[in-house]
């Protein structure tokens, strides 16, 4: 009962929407759909839930009439099912919305701090407002041999984003951002970012890379030495640049 009263009030519902990083109307609609679906399954009838500023109104559609179901008739096990269903629905809605916002990251470069190292897999707290249901993961095979086993909580590292996919953490839906330290695109992206910060319109292409050892790069302009050194420090490898002066 308290759970339904808490989420039905306007102020409380807005707090729920903020918690899951959802627009108010989307959070409200997701809760109404979830409660309606749960109760329809419980009573084997069409049930519609409406959240108003005064409370939660539940309507049961029978063959020849519509009845309003008092919340007092809902048993504890039903309320528990409603609560679990609402939480799952909000998490799913937040994950779907997050995917629409974050899928553009694929193929780009993102930085973050090491949050956890577990069984040679590193979990990253990513930069920016990516949300609490986003998990950045770099698997062992996507770590350079030189760095494996040396990551520490709090280290700041840049990664190439291999993919952004819906996943789950136990029963909780999340967005999994797969990260890598090994592709040639990481060298390209880091160099390009350094050049952009200096307002230099130079195109670069990494022709060959032995991750953690060297990267062979072609450029259509002269790259400042400090840009090369910055990327070399980040990747802990030698950056060899060939300048095409034609």
N, C-alpha and C positions, 0 to 999 in steps of 0.2 A: 504494500500500500504506500509506504513512504516513498519507494522508488518511483512509482507512477506520479505521485504528487510532486516530487522534486523535479521531474523532467517536464511536467506539464506547465509549470509556471513560467512566464516569459523570461524573467531574470535567470532562473535556473537553466532553462533551455538555452539561453544565450551562452551561459558558462559552459554547458556541454558542447555547444558548437565550437567555441573557442578552444576547448580542450582537444578536440579532434581536428582542429584547423579546417573547419568547414563553414561555408556561408550558412547563416541562420536558417534560411528556407530549405536548403538541402538537408541539413541535420534534422529539422522538423519532419520533412517528408520521409526520410529514412527511418525515423523512429515510428512514425505512423504506419508505414508499410510493414515494419517488423512486428509490431504489436498485432496488427490486423492478421498477418500471416500466422503468427503463433496461436492466436485465439481461434482462427478458422480451423486450424489443425486439431486443437483441443476439443472443440464443440462439433466438428464436422458440419459446419454451417458457414455461410458467408458472413464474415464479421468485419466491420470497418471501425477504425479508431480515429478520432479527431482530437488533436491537442489544441486547447483553447487557453486563454489567459486565466480562466477560472478552474480548469481541471482537464481531466482526460475523459472524453465521452466515447462510450463503446456502444455500437449499434449492431444488433443481431438481425439478419435478414432471414425470415422464415418464408414458407410458401405464400401465405396470404397477409403477412403483416411484418412490421418492423418493430423490434423491441429494443429499449435501452437497457443495457446490462449494468446494474450497480456494481461498482468496484468491490463493494463489501462481499459480493458473492464469489469473488476470485480466491481460490485456495492458495496456500503458501507455495505449493509445488508449481502452480500455474504462474504465480508472480515470479518465482525463481526462473522459470523457463522464459518468461517475458524479459527479465533482466539480462539473462545470458544472450538472448536473441538480439536485444537492442545493442548491447556492447559489440557483438559480432558484426551487426549491420553497420554501425558507425565506423568500426575499424575497416571494414570492406570499402565503405564509401570514401574514407580518407585515403586508402591505398589506391583506389581507382583514380581519384582526383590527383593524388601525388604522381601517379604514372603519367598522366596527361601533362603535368608540369615538368617532369624530370626526364622524359624520354629523349629530349633534345640533347641530353648530356652524352649519349652514346657517340663514341668516336672523338670525344673531346678530352681535355685535361682538367682534373680537379684535384685539389689538395685537401688534406685533413690530418687530424691528430690520431695516433694509434690509441684506441680505447682498450682493446683486449688482444692478447696473443694466446691462442689456444690450439694446441696440437699442430704447430707450424702454420696455422691459418691466422691471418691478422684481420681484426675488425676495426674499421676506421670511422671516426666521427667526422663527417664530411663538412666542408665549408658551406656557409650560406644557410638560408632558411629552408632546408630540405625536409624538415619534419621529423617527428620522433618515431615514425613507422618506416623509416628508411635505414637500411643496413648496408654499409659499404664493406665488401669482403675481398681480400686478396689471398688467393689460394697459394700453396707452396710452389706449384709449377709456374706461377706467374710472378715469382720473386726471383731476383738475380741471385746466382750462386754466392756472390760475394756478400750479400745482405742477409741471407737466410740465417735465422737464429740470432740475429743481432738487433732486431726491432725491440724497442722498449716503449712502455706506456708513456704517452705524452709526446713522442717523436712526431715532428711535422714532416709529411712526405707528399709528393705529387705523384699522381697516377694517371694512366690512360684508362678511360672508361670503355670496357668491352661490351657491356650490355646493361640495360635496366629492365628487370623482369619482376612481375608479381610472384611472390613466394609466401612462405609461412614460417613463423617462429613458434613451433609448437602448434597451437590452435589459432594463433594470432596472425592475420594476413599482414604482410609487410612488402615493401619494395626492396628487392635485392639489387644493389649496384655492384656488378662484378668489375674488379679493378685489376690492373696489371702494371708491372714495372719493367716488362721485357720487350715490348714491341718497338719497332722503328718509329712508329707514330708518336711515341712519347718523346723521343729526341726532337723530332720535327716540331711538335707542339710546344715544348719548352723553349726551343730557340725562337720560334715564331712569337711567343709571348714576350720574350726578352726584347725582341726587335720592335714589337708593337709599342711597348712601354717607352721606347726611345723614338717613336714615330718614324721608324724606318720601314719603307715598303720594299723589303727584300724577301724574295721567295726562297725557301729552303726545301731540300728533299733528302731524306736519309736513305742512302743507297744500300748500306749494309750495316748490320749491328751485331756485335757479340756482347750481349748484355753484361754490364759490369766490367768490360774490358775496353771496348772502343766502339765508336759510331763514326761511319764515313758519310759525310754530308756534302752535297753539292748546293751551291748558292749562286743566285744571279747578281749578287752584289757583295761588296766587302763587309763582313760581319765584324763589329767591334770586338776587340779581345776580351773586354769585360763580360760581354754576353756569352762568349764561348766558355769562359772560366766559370761563370755562374751555373751553366748547365752541366759542366764537367763535375763541379762539386756536388750538385744535386744527384747526379747519376753515378758518381764515384767511378768514372771511366774517362778515357781520353776521347776528345771530340776532334776529329780530323776534318777540316773544311777545305774543299776544292772550289775555287772561285772561277766561274765561267765568265770571262771578261769579254766574250764576243758581243 
